[in-house]
Amino acid sequence: MSRVDIGKKVAPGRIEAPSITAVLEILEQLWKQGTDSAKIVYEEPLDGLIETVLSQNTNDRNRDMAFERLKSWYGSWERVVALPQDRIAEAIKPAGICNNKAATILRVLKTVKERFGEYSLKRLKSGTPAAAWDFMTHIQGVGPKTAACVLAFDLGFPAFPVDTHVARISKRLGWADSKETPAEIQARLERLVPDEMKCAGHLNVIQHGKNICKARAPKCGECPLRGICPSSEA
């Protein structure tokens, strides 16, 4: 198996899984997320980590509403960490699973303070991606996708987060087995996708999943990958 071409048969009589770089180049031409991929969402990576925790199992609108309520109601992470868990849960209720997420937020804040002496993750920027990954994923409730999102969008490191859209498209393209978890798929794509294509590639695949390669009734007839996709029904 080469670095950028899976090149395996996904089923008897079906075409091979297409080259990862070829697919990402096509999707960049379609969705043009490359110009946005270098933008840092939050200058303070801790904000990005907490917002990404809130994004778990919900949509962007609910995530943003929950984050805004938490910040506007209490103003600082020092005030948030002093709250009982149920008060945090009430503030972030729009994001759903609020009790679990409130517990994770408290663990994140306490761990960051213990490690760095302040409520900031800016010091991770001067380290390595591996060190930042290790720190975040050792916090209960912070999984591989959450850590990868913070690496890519708040710390400026190359990373390829795998959400439900990326996992679905990876399976349809034959890059992953149907039974593999998003974490397993992410581990493979992190190895195979060139660093310079990771962030934009992630964004483009998500756009493709939202607009063309949908979970139900994918628009194969409109898909520019239909000639190379093993799952195309066009």
N, C-alpha and C positions, 0 to 999 in steps of 0.2 A: 504494500500500500504506500503510495507516494504521499508527500506532504499535502498536496492540494487536490488530489483526485482520488476519490473513494474507489471507483472503478470496479465495483462488484456487481454480480447479477443479483437482483432483488427477488426474482422468482423465475421459474422456467418460462421461457417464451417472452419475457419482458426485457426491455432495454436496460442497459447498465445505468447505475446511478451517475448523474452528470458531475463534471468537475465543479468543485466548490467555487473556485475563482471565476469560472465562466458564468455560473449562476449569479454570483454577487456582482459581477460586472454588468450583466443584463439588468439586474434589479436597480443598480445605481443609475443606469440610463433612464429607467422608468420612474423611479421615485426621488432621485437626486437628493439623498440625505447626506451626502459626503460633505457638503459645505457647512452642515450644522453639527457634524460629529465632533469637532474640536472644541465646541463651546462648553464651558464649565457651567453647570446648572447653579450650583451654590458655591460661593467662595469659602464658606465654612462647610467642610465635608460632613460634619456631624448633622447639620440640617438635612443634607442629602440622605444620610443613613436613616434618620428617623422618618423622613418622608417615604423612603423606599419600604421601610417596615409597614407603614400605613397602606402602601399600595398592594400589599399581598391580598389576593383573592377579592379585589374590587376594581372599579374602573378609575380613570384619571380624575374625573369630576369629584367622586366621593373622596378620593385620596386628598385632593387639593382642599376640599372643604374641611376635612378633618384637620389637616395641617394648619390651615389658616385659623381655625377655631382655637387650637392648642396654643399657637403663638400669640394670637390677639388677646385671648383670655388671660394668659399668664406671663407673657412678655419675655421670659428668659428661661433657660434650662435649669438655672439655679432654683427658680421658683417651682418649676415642674417637678424636679426630683424630690422636693420637700412635700409634695402632695400625697395623699392616700391614693391607692390604685384606682378606687372607684371614681374619684374626681377626674383623673386622667381619662378613664374609660368614657365618662360622660362627654368630655370635650371631643373625643375622637369617634364618637358614635357613628357618624356618617360613613366611616370606613369599614364598618362591620367587624365582627370578631373582636369587639373592643376590649374585652377583659384580657384576652391573650396578648393583644397588641400593647395594651397599657403595661402589662407585666414585662414584655420585651423592652419597651421604651425605658422603664425604670432600670432594668439590667444594663442596657446600653449606657445610660447616663452614669450609673454608679461605676461601671467598669472603666469608662473613659476617664472619669475623675481620678480613680485609683491609679490608673496607668500614667496619665499625663499631668495630673495635678490641676487640671482645668477642664472646662466643658468645650473641648476643641479637638478636632482630629487633623489639624493642619500639619502637625509634625509627621504624619504618615506620608505627606508629599515628598519629603526629603529622604525617604527610605526606599525600599524595593516593593514592587507589586506583591511579591510572595509574602513579605513581612506584613503588609497591610491586609492581605487576604487571610493570613493566619490569625491576626488579631481579631478581625471581624467575625470569622466563622467559628471562633471559640466562644462566642457569646450565644447562649441559648436563644433560639428564635431568629437568628441571622443565618440564613441559608446561602447556598452557592449563588443563586440568582441575585439575591439582595446584595451580597458582597461584590459581585461582578458589576452590578449597576453603579455602585459607589466608586469602584475602581475606574470605570469608564467615564462617568459623567460628573464626578466631583473631585477625583484625584488626578485625572488626566492620564491614567495608565491604559494600555491596550487590554481589552477584555471583551468577551463575547457572551453576554447574558442570554440564557435560554428561558423564555417564557412559554406560555401555551401555544402562541402563534409559531414561534421558532421551532418548538418541538414537533408540532403538527406538520409543518412544511419539511422538516428534516426527515420525518418518517415517509412522507409522500414521495420525496425525491430519492429515497433509498440510502440516505446518509446514516440512518439509524434504524434499528430493529423496532418493530411495533410495540414490543414489551419494555423497551428501555425507558427509564425515567428521565425527566428533564435534566437532573443533575448528571446522569451518565452521558447524555447527549452533549451537555455543556463541556464536560471534561474532554470529550473527543474533539469538539469543534475548537476549543481553546488550543489544542495541539495542531490542528490542521489548517485553520484560517490564518493567513499572514497577518502580523500585527497591524500593518498599515490599512488593512481592510476590516478589522474587527468592529470598530465602533459604528462606522457608516453601514457596514454589512448587517449588523444587528438591527439598526433602525430601518433599513430598507426591507428586510425580511418581515419585520413587524407590520410595516405598511402594506406589504403584499398579502399578509395573512388577514389583515383587517378589511382589505378592499377586493381582493381577487381570490386567494386561496383560503376561503372561509371554511369554518368547521362543517357547516351544513351548506349544501348546494354551492360548491366552489365553481367559479366562473371559468372553467377550463377553456372555453372557446375564446375568451378575451386574454388569456394568459400568454405572455411572450415565451414562457418556458414549455409550452405544450408539446413542442417537437422533441424535447429532451427529457421530459418528466416521465418516469415509469408509471405514474398513477394517473396520467392525463386521460380524460374521457372525451377529449375533443377529436 
